[in-house]
């Protein structure tokens, strides 16, 4: 099994997402340095913290995550670095290794399972309703999701892309990430959209 440096965060990182990071803890500064020197490229794994905090260690971690690749690494002084990363493929942790000095784990790629056909027409109406409500809530300032022609052709990747435009909590975002295949991801995403619509409508009434 390949071993990856791991960065537990308070967010579930979906494939295709941008990830800006400001690094200041010595263990993660070492992680960035080691990633830069890795023959496999500047890559590390990101998992959602199940319990605990990003700073200081000792957190409990979920085992489904995403590979992040560093595309910009800037030193900003006082021993701090600012990174711009892009999320790539989904992974599953098979074994956590001792933090020495930062978290590391044996991981395996976790591509989508074939969960049957996905009817994307089923999401068009709910997304339209969501953005109609968000448009009223923000006085027309809600960023619109991309046009269909701008979305990936692969069903699983397309759903990840759409999920990035749905306001949701980290538990729902993790459920989207951890759905085995596109059909299950569609069901999770439709539920998250329904929750987001209900919340936005409640805010409008307030």
BAFI-3210 file (N, C-alpha, C; in Angstrom, 3 decimals, decimal comma, padded with zeros to 6 digits):
// residues 206
n [1|2|3|4|5|6|7|8|9|10|11|12|13|14|15|16|17|18|19|20|21|22|23|24|25|26|27|28|29|30|31|32|33|34|35|36|37|38|39|40|41|42|43|44|45|46|47|48|49|50|51|52|53|54|55|56|57|58|59|60|61|62|63|64|65|66|67|68|69|70|71|72|73|74|75|76|77|78|79|80|81|82|83|84|85|86|87|88|89|90|91|92|93|94|95|96|97|98|99|100|101|102|103|104|105|106|107|108|109|110|111|112|113|114|115|116|117|118|119|120|121|122|123|124|125|126|127|128|129|130|131|132|133|134|135|136|137|138|139|140|141|142|143|144|145|146|147|148|149|150|151|152|153|154|155|156|157|158|159|160|161|162|163|164|165|166|167|168|169|170|171|172|173|174|175|176|177|178|179|180|181|182|183|184|185|186|187|188|189|190|191|192|193|194|195|196|197|198|199|200|201|202|203|204|205|206]
n.u [000,835|000,545|002,094|001,013|001,615|-000,589|-003,223|-005,326|-008,386|-010,912|-012,844|-014,576|-013,044|-013,858|-013,301|-011,798|-012,084|-010,807|-008,219|-007,193|-004,546|-003,145|-000,141|001,381|002,022|004,775|004,959|003,417|004,628|006,929|005,753|005,011|007,528|008,595|006,799|007,415|009,863|009,296|009,424|007,056|005,703|004,257|002,143|-000,522|-002,678|-006,052|-008,271|-011,436|-011,794|-013,107|-013,538|-012,293|-009,584|-008,002|-005,508|-002,754|-003,004|-004,015|-006,560|-009,583|-010,117|-011,777|-011,886|-012,146|-010,989|-009,283|-006,896|-004,675|-003,032|-000,259|-000,147|000,644|003,049|003,859|006,136|005,430|006,580|007,675|007,875|005,723|003,586|001,777|-000,482|-001,798|-003,940|-005,124|-007,801|-007,650|-007,914|-010,194|-009,576|-009,041|-008,285|-006,305|-004,681|-003,619|-000,563|002,055|002,151|004,711|006,719|004,214|000,795|000,504|-000,402|-001,294|-002,750|-005,380|-006,478|-009,866|-011,986|-015,177|-017,873|-019,818|-022,896|-025,183|-027,355|-027,632|-030,004|-029,799|-031,661|-033,266|-032,140|-032,191|-034,544|-034,651|-032,143|-032,625|-034,710|-033,384|-031,466|-033,142|-034,276|-031,930|-031,119|-033,041|-032,555|-030,015|-030,169|-029,697|-027,005|-025,982|-023,635|-023,839|-024,257|-022,102|-022,670|-024,278|-022,662|-020,162|-019,583|-018,076|-018,028|-018,094|-020,251|-019,945|-017,923|-019,232|-021,300|-019,813|-018,852|-021,232|-022,016|-020,277|-021,482|-023,591|-024,828|-023,891|-023,520|-020,590|-020,943|-022,863|-021,394|-019,315|-020,787|-021,501|-018,930|-018,246|-020,087|-020,621|-020,948|-022,157|-025,060|-025,775|-024,550|-026,032|-028,482|-027,760|-026,973|-029,339|-030,844|-029,316|-029,662|-032,418|-032,456|-030,941|-032,617|-034,858|-033,672|-032,862|-035,338|-036,504|-034,867|-035,560|-038,145|-037,647]
n.v [-001,191|002,251|004,943|007,920|011,340|012,878|015,201|016,085|017,831|020,331|020,089|018,344|017,347|017,626|015,861|017,692|020,166|023,392|024,054|026,208|026,814|027,889|027,500|026,872|025,348|023,520|020,727|020,461|022,241|020,771|018,613|019,856|020,479|017,898|016,876|018,470|017,444|014,892|012,088|011,387|013,673|016,806|015,857|015,108|013,506|014,319|014,290|014,358|015,670|013,807|014,200|016,639|019,006|021,062|022,068|021,106|018,324|014,897|014,445|012,711|010,821|010,605|007,923|008,036|009,946|012,459|012,985|015,683|018,021|020,124|023,207|025,827|027,321|029,456|031,346|033,290|034,644|034,840|032,127|030,967|029,502|029,815|027,914|026,786|024,377|021,560|019,325|015,900|012,516|010,267|008,613|005,823|005,196|002,600|001,921|003,674|005,256|005,880|009,296|011,049|013,385|014,249|013,309|010,149|007,674|004,428|004,087|003,535|003,861|004,845|004,360|005,175|002,881|000,854|001,841|001,781|003,440|007,049|009,545|012,603|014,524|014,514|016,145|018,677|020,280|020,532|021,875|024,228|025,294|025,676|027,647|029,671|030,407|031,101|033,242|035,163|035,414|036,519|038,842|038,562|037,915|035,367|032,935|031,354|027,887|025,964|025,849|023,106|022,209|022,767|020,966|017,911|014,892|012,343|010,609|010,407|012,327|014,565|014,884|015,430|017,917|019,428|019,323|021,068|023,477|023,569|024,731|023,289|021,380|019,972|017,265|016,423|016,958|015,165|012,807|012,932|012,670|010,089|008,395|005,364|005,141|006,772|006,678|006,446|008,778|010,706|010,462|011,290|013,906|015,078|015,053|016,798|019,136|019,548|020,061|022,414|024,136|024,254|025,502|027,961|029,045|029,279|031,262|033,374|033,867|034,808]
n.w [000,000|-000,827|000,986|002,382|003,315|005,637|006,087|008,368|008,404|009,151|007,243|004,659|001,836|-001,486|-004,540|-007,186|-006,049|-004,997|-002,649|-000,372|001,899|004,970|006,448|009,528|011,761|013,067|012,419|010,128|008,425|008,024|006,694|004,258|003,252|002,929|001,059|-001,155|-001,834|-002,623|-004,844|-006,029|-006,418|-005,150|-003,081|-000,832|001,586|002,450|005,115|006,797|010,040|012,624|015,301|017,499|016,949|014,399|015,026|016,970|017,295|018,168|017,286|016,205|013,245|010,072|007,651|004,909|002,274|000,321|-002,252|-002,288|-004,336|-004,289|-005,829|-005,719|-003,689|-001,311|000,591|003,371|005,397|008,861|009,393|008,098|005,591|002,562|000,793|-002,327|-003,353|-005,291|-005,344|-005,988|-006,730|-004,979|-001,892|000,357|003,692|004,812|006,898|009,705|010,470|012,917|014,073|012,874|012,098|011,548|010,666|009,010|006,581|005,334|002,214|-000,206|-003,594|-004,192|-006,380|-007,925|-007,436|-009,698|-009,700|-011,130|-013,595|-013,732|-013,429|-014,492|-014,945|-012,759|-010,900|-011,830|-011,419|-008,477|-008,077|-009,482|-007,963|-005,521|-006,208|-006,978|-004,531|-003,105|-004,645|-004,062|-001,376|-001,260|-002,669|-005,419|-005,542|-005,371|-006,347|-009,455|-010,364|-012,599|-016,191|-017,895|-019,987|-019,043|-017,126|-015,869|-017,872|-016,746|-014,568|-011,707|-011,149|-012,121|-010,279|-007,972|-008,767|-008,963|-006,290|-005,069|-005,333|-003,659|-000,678|002,326|005,379|007,006|007,637|005,766|003,462|003,751|003,529|000,846|-000,270|000,649|-000,489|-002,183|-005,011|-008,087|-008,087|-005,365|-004,499|-005,812|-004,455|-001,868|-002,425|-003,402|-001,057|000,488|-000,977|-000,623|002,138|002,167|000,715|002,435|004,662|003,568|002,817|005,339|006,415|004,768|005,609|008,107]
ca.u [000,000|001,306|002,013|000,873|001,423|-002,012|-003,561|-006,720|-008,941|-012,295|-013,700|-014,494|-012,561|-014,408|-012,452|-012,009|-012,173|-009,600|-007,962|-006,160|-004,105|-002,072|000,593|002,244|002,484|006,038|004,822|002,879|005,699|007,766|004,996|005,129|008,907|008,752|006,022|008,156|011,005|008,836|009,451|005,676|005,114|003,811|000,798|-000,816|-004,077|-006,876|-009,437|-012,232|-011,675|-014,368|-013,641|-011,040|-009,271|-006,934|-004,232|-002,334|-002,977|-004,893|-007,914|-010,076|-010,197|-012,478|-010,964|-012,314|-010,441|-008,974|-005,519|-004,520|-001,747|000,160|000,155|001,324|003,625|004,495|006,581|004,860|007,286|007,412|007,758|004,415|003,495|000,436|-000,556|-002,995|-003,944|-006,275|-008,175|-007,631|-008,757|-010,663|-008,792|-009,520|-007,177|-006,335|-003,996|-002,928|000,779|002,327|002,442|006,162|006,055|002,852|000,052|000,779|-001,301|-001,361|-004,008|-005,651|-007,462|-011,231|-012,837|-016,601|-018,438|-020,865|-024,141|-026,312|-027,502|-028,021|-030,863|-029,458|-032,852|-033,884|-031,523|-032,347|-035,576|-034,204|-031,082|-033,258|-035,444|-032,399|-030,849|-034,174|-034,376|-030,675|-031,090|-033,853|-031,929|-028,768|-030,427|-029,099|-025,544|-025,584|-022,900|-024,569|-023,473|-021,678|-023,573|-024,126|-021,541|-018,903|-019,449|-017,432|-018,918|-018,208|-021,352|-019,484|-017,225|-020,231|-021,999|-018,889|-018,812|-022,480|-022,050|-019,501|-022,334|-024,720|-024,426|-024,192|-022,614|-019,502|-021,435|-023,454|-020,315|-018,621|-021,673|-021,317|-017,615|-018,154|-021,060|-019,836|-021,027|-022,978|-026,477|-025,847|-024,163|-027,183|-029,470|-027,246|-026,963|-030,723|-031,242|-028,626|-030,322|-033,691|-032,149|-030,497|-033,810|-035,639|-032,972|-032,911|-036,718|-036,692|-034,175|-036,361|-039,314|-037,198]
ca.v [000,000|003,502|005,729|009,346|012,297|013,153|016,486|016,126|019,182|020,458|020,089|017,197|017,875|016,897|015,882|018,821|021,425|024,128|024,028|027,123|026,490|028,665|026,521|027,485|024,350|022,933|019,398|020,581|022,838|019,639|017,875|020,560|020,306|016,522|016,730|019,119|016,599|013,545|011,738|011,251|014,996|017,425|015,346|014,616|013,144|015,153|013,616|015,165|015,369|013,349|014,819|017,291|020,278|020,992|022,457|020,467|016,863|014,141|014,397|011,474|011,106|009,709|007,118|008,330|011,273|012,903|013,416|017,085|018,333|021,512|023,865|027,074|027,257|030,745|031,684|034,608|035,223|034,374|030,679|030,559|029,280|029,798|026,928|026,576|022,954|021,071|017,978|014,935|011,332|009,840|007,529|005,223|004,842|001,210|001,834|004,868|005,055|006,867|010,672|011,170|014,156|014,562|012,084|009,389|006,523|003,598|004,424|002,917|004,612|004,348|004,844|004,903|001,608|000,974|001,714|001,894|004,718|008,230|010,442|013,962|015,376|014,542|017,160|019,991|021,031|020,924|022,896|025,478|025,814|026,147|028,910|030,691|030,878|031,777|034,508|036,100|035,605|037,299|039,966|038,301|037,773|033,962|032,459|030,300|026,702|025,998|025,306|021,665|021,981|022,970|019,918|016,678|013,883|011,210|010,901|010,645|013,607|015,608|015,092|016,146|019,307|020,074|019,425|022,229|024,660|023,399|025,000|022,152|021,162|019,030|015,888|016,153|016,944|013,876|011,773|013,005|012,099|008,672|007,585|004,414|005,358|007,909|006,598|006,787|010,188|011,493|010,452|012,137|015,292|015,547|015,310|018,018|020,267|019,755|020,702|023,782|024,903|024,491|026,487|029,276|029,542|029,686|032,549|034,391|034,180|035,549]
ca.w [000,000|-000,776|002,216|002,097|004,406|005,780|006,702|008,846|008,403|009,579|006,069|003,761|000,561|-002,619|-005,735|-008,079|-005,309|-004,622|-001,209|000,121|003,258|005,600|007,264|010,539|012,721|012,604|011,818|008,777|007,627|007,628|005,680|002,980|002,789|002,473|-000,175|-002,236|-002,193|-002,953|-006,270|-006,516|-006,538|-003,890|-002,842|000,513|001,748|003,329|005,689|007,725|011,469|013,205|016,629|017,850|016,307|013,407|015,623|018,214|017,235|019,038|016,748|015,589|011,817|009,162|006,845|003,487|002,024|-001,029|-002,488|-002,663|-004,957|-004,104|-007,100|-005,369|-002,342|-001,079|001,941|003,682|006,532|010,226|009,386|007,585|004,150|001,991|-000,278|-003,142|-003,715|-006,027|-004,911|-007,080|-006,588|-003,665|-001,304|001,603|004,592|005,256|008,205|010,176|011,005|013,968|013,664|013,068|013,158|011,103|010,369|007,784|006,496|004,136|001,552|-001,496|-004,372|-004,075|-007,473|-007,773|-007,848|-010,697|-008,949|-012,034|-014,302|-012,965|-014,193|-014,077|-015,009|-011,430|-010,047|-012,452|-010,711|-007,145|-008,146|-009,880|-006,807|-004,544|-006,602|-006,935|-003,146|-002,763|-005,365|-003,285|-000,061|-001,401|-003,585|-006,726|-005,478|-005,236|-007,529|-010,149|-010,712|-014,006|-017,198|-018,125|-020,902|-018,323|-016,119|-016,362|-018,457|-015,830|-013,640|-010,341|-011,111|-012,331|-009,012|-007,091|-009,214|-008,555|-004,827|-004,645|-005,431|-002,751|000,706|003,194|006,484|006,711|007,681|004,460|002,451|003,896|002,983|-000,608|-000,568|001,004|-001,225|-002,974|-006,447|-008,501|-007,689|-003,941|-004,358|-006,237|-003,377|-000,786|-002,877|-003,436|000,335|000,913|-001,647|000,061|003,419|001,889|000,332|003,655|005,492|002,907|002,924|006,734|006,588|004,079|006,443|009,283]
c.u [000,881|001,075|001,976|000,971|-000,058|-002,228|-005,030|-007,206|-010,387|-013,258|-013,503|-014,177|-013,083|-013,460|-012,825|-012,034|-010,799|-009,457|-006,851|-005,814|-003,057|-001,418|001,492|002,730|003,769|005,867|004,289|003,802|006,661|007,069|005,149|006,534|009,127|007,980|006,782|009,307|010,588|008,925|008,062|004,987|004,596|002,364|000,664|-002,302|-004,778|-008,055|-010,147|-011,980|-013,046|-014,613|-012,291|-010,840|-008,104|-005,563|-003,972|-002,302|-003,985|-006,311|-008,278|-010,423|-011,093|-011,465|-011,164|-011,848|-010,126|-007,491|-005,531|-003,118|-001,451|000,511|000,828|001,790|004,417|004,909|006,124|005,480|006,844|007,183|006,426|004,474|002,024|000,442|-001,864|-002,909|-005,189|-006,538|-008,261|-008,510|-009,130|-009,825|-009,496|-008,296|-007,347|-005,627|-003,342|-001,581|001,026|002,600|003,919|006,786|004,598|002,116|000,477|-000,139|-001,019|-002,729|-004,157|-006,610|-008,841|-012,078|-014,287|-016,933|-019,519|-022,208|-025,369|-026,420|-027,996|-028,826|-030,608|-030,626|-033,499|-033,309|-031,735|-033,367|-035,155|-033,098|-031,669|-034,017|-034,484|-031,855|-031,872|-034,307|-033,111|-030,583|-031,891|-033,184|-030,726|-028,936|-029,670|-027,606|-025,075|-024,837|-023,628|-023,679|-023,112|-022,753|-023,283|-022,922|-020,190|-018,639|-018,750|-018,468|-019,134|-019,275|-020,892|-018,802|-018,199|-020,978|-021,106|-018,866|-020,076|-022,536|-021,278|-020,335|-023,580|-024,252|-024,852|-023,169|-021,591|-019,957|-022,075|-022,377|-019,536|-019,475|-021,605|-019,994|-017,599|-019,197|-020,320|-019,818|-021,984|-024,428|-026,650|-025,506|-025,314|-028,221|-029,038|-027,328|-028,376|-031,233|-030,589|-029,253|-031,644|-033,479|-031,754|-031,676|-034,634|-034,994|-033,058|-034,317|-037,029|-036,053|-034,956|-037,546|-038,924|-036,913]
c.v [001,257|004,227|007,199|010,155|012,674|014,467|016,438|017,575|019,163|020,544|018,809|017,725|017,015|016,966|017,024|020,163|022,075|024,091|025,016|026,764|027,498|027,765|027,261|026,484|023,703|021,580|019,492|021,371|021,756|018,800|018,528|020,387|018,907|016,272|017,312|018,257|015,208|013,268|011,576|012,605|015,505|017,062|014,907|014,281|014,083|014,317|014,573|014,710|014,978|014,000|015,415|018,546|020,095|021,234|021,639|018,966|016,228|014,008|012,982|011,774|010,116|009,016|007,256|009,761|011,483|013,249|014,884|017,284|019,821|022,105|025,223|026,957|028,544|030,878|033,102|035,227|034,639|032,864|030,165|030,382|029,314|028,881|027,092|025,140|022,645|019,635|017,054|013,730|011,057|008,655|007,003|004,826|003,388|001,026|003,163|004,476|006,087|008,248|010,942|012,060|014,488|013,260|011,462|008,184|005,719|003,821|003,593|003,812|004,001|004,942|004,504|003,472|001,865|000,740|001,910|003,272|005,830|009,150|011,878|014,924|015,515|015,639|018,569|020,850|021,461|021,982|024,247|026,116|026,386|027,508|030,025|031,281|031,638|033,135|035,564|036,421|036,534|038,505|039,795|038,089|036,323|033,514|031,279|029,093|026,742|025,446|023,833|021,362|022,135|021,875|018,702|015,708|012,704|011,508|011,205|011,981|014,762|015,913|015,781|017,634|020,054|020,286|020,635|023,510|024,549|023,711|023,851|022,071|020,084|017,576|015,504|016,082|015,630|012,745|011,756|012,343|010,590|007,811|006,661|004,691|006,482|007,846|006,970|008,272|011,097|011,583|011,365|013,607|015,867|015,866|016,600|019,252|020,583|020,471|022,162|024,671|025,245|025,568|027,874|029,873|029,997|031,041|033,677|034,817|034,996|036,982]
c.w [000,000|000,540|001,833|003,381|004,446|006,534|007,121|008,947|008,889|008,418|005,282|002,369|-000,588|-003,810|-006,677|-007,386|-005,163|-003,106|-000,877|001,570|003,709|006,633|008,250|011,574|012,208|011,925|010,389|007,862|007,152|006,558|004,312|002,403|002,239|001,182|-001,365|-002,731|-002,657|-004,449|-006,868|-006,685|-005,209|-003,588|-001,383|000,571|002,712|003,807|006,636|009,157|012,008|014,569|016,979|017,019|015,350|014,022|016,873|018,212|018,174|018,534|016,290|014,139|011,103|008,250|005,337|003,255|000,565|-001,105|-002,909|-003,240|-004,779|-005,467|-006,891|-003,929|-002,130|000,375|002,236|004,929|007,855|010,262|008,883|006,068|003,742|000,773|-001,049|-003,649|-004,529|-005,606|-006,109|-006,732|-005,133|-003,188|-000,060|002,421|005,016|006,603|008,520|010,762|012,108|013,378|013,927|011,981|012,821|010,793|009,031|007,768|005,234|003,509|000,283|-002,268|-004,183|-005,197|-007,210|-008,166|-008,895|-010,019|-009,827|-012,656|-013,382|-013,883|-013,737|-014,215|-013,632|-010,544|-010,583|-011,703|-009,320|-007,153|-008,539|-008,727|-005,775|-004,948|-006,767|-005,542|-002,746|-003,438|-004,597|-001,950|-000,143|-002,321|-004,903|-006,722|-005,360|-006,490|-008,166|-010,397|-012,196|-014,931|-017,412|-018,994|-020,222|-017,295|-016,708|-016,927|-017,514|-014,775|-012,220|-010,191|-011,299|-011,032|-007,987|-007,465|-008,794|-007,043|-004,321|-004,669|-004,560|-001,331|001,608|004,311|006,153|006,787|006,352|003,378|002,528|003,340|001,461|-001,004|-000,403|000,308|-002,187|-004,467|-006,785|-008,044|-006,220|-003,723|-004,773|-005,118|-002,233|-001,183|-002,947|-002,028|000,842|000,279|-000,963|001,389|003,210|001,492|001,573|004,523|004,885|002,995|004,352|006,993|005,905|004,924|007,668|008,938]
res [x|x|x|x|x|x|x|x|x|x|x|x|x|x|x|x|x|x|x|x|x|x|x|x|x|x|x|x|x|x|x|x|x|x|x|x|x|x|x|x|x|x|x|x|x|x|x|x|x|x|x|x|x|x|x|x|x|x|x|x|x|x|x|x|x|x|x|x|x|x|x|x|x|x|x|x|x|x|x|x|x|x|x|x|x|x|x|x|x|x|x|x|x|x|x|x|x|x|x|x|x|x|x|x|x|x|x|x|x|x|x|x|x|x|x|x|x|x|x|x|x|x|x|x|x|x|x|x|x|x|x|x|x|x|x|x|x|x|x|x|x|x|x|x|x|x|x|x|x|x|x|x|x|x|x|x|x|x|x|x|x|x|x|x|x|x|x|x|x|x|x|x|x|x|x|x|x|x|x|x|x|x|x|x|x|x|x|x|x|x|x|x|x|x|x|x|x|x|x|x|x|x|x|x|x|x]
***
